[in-house]
Amino acid sequence: MIRYELGCEIMRKLVLALMLLVGGATTVAAAPLLDTPVYYEPSDSYFELVSLQNQYPGRFARNETSWLAVKELAAKRSYKGRRGRLAVVRDRATNSFLRDTFKPDQPSWFGLQYLCKYNRLIWANGRLHKRDGFQNWGRVWNVEGKKPNNPNRSEGCSNFNYFYAVHYWSSKSGFTWNANAKNVHWKMMFVEYPARGNYWK
């Protein structure tokens, strides 16, 4: 009887130890992948989730985390000798790649802005977003920039000369797009680098 109880106790401790190990591995796996470019074959480019606090120590300030500021920072970054830009999210597959690979735990800028005057979205590469192209809006915003009947959505542009910068919510918050006025500041950005010379697909 004593041996049986001792065996059960040992087994219980082994199971508990395994649970702790698995739990620890899950925690590590769920952590964001920061400051590490990863190749994505469909676009023939590298993507990186950049932590502004990690990459610019001593320089990090509120006015350096607006969309326009990080757009400039992204254009000054390089990987394998190739200049970066704020990431262009072409389709659902690219969106899933960014979510599943980097797992951002904070809102993160990428290369899209909404032009109030023209009621259009434009990418950091200067191309207009196709009206029927992939979109990943959360329920708190809509691409038209207008206030619908849903009270949870934004009021849209108060001045037609403004633009709204678009960002991702964190993975835990659904990893959807949201647009904010130009005075919003986030601490992460998705940067994209071409894999070959300055060639972009």
Secondary structure, 3 states (H helix, E strand, C coil): CHHHHHHHHHHHHHHHHHHHHHHHHHHHHHCCCCCCCEEEHHHCEEEEEEEHHHHCCCCCCHHHCCHHHHHHHHHHCEECCEECEECCCCCHHHHHHHHHHHCCCCCEEEEEEEECCCCEEEECCCCECCCCCCCCECCCCCCCCECCCCCCCCCECCCCCCEEEEEECCHHHCCCEEEECCCCCCCEEEEEEECCCCCCC
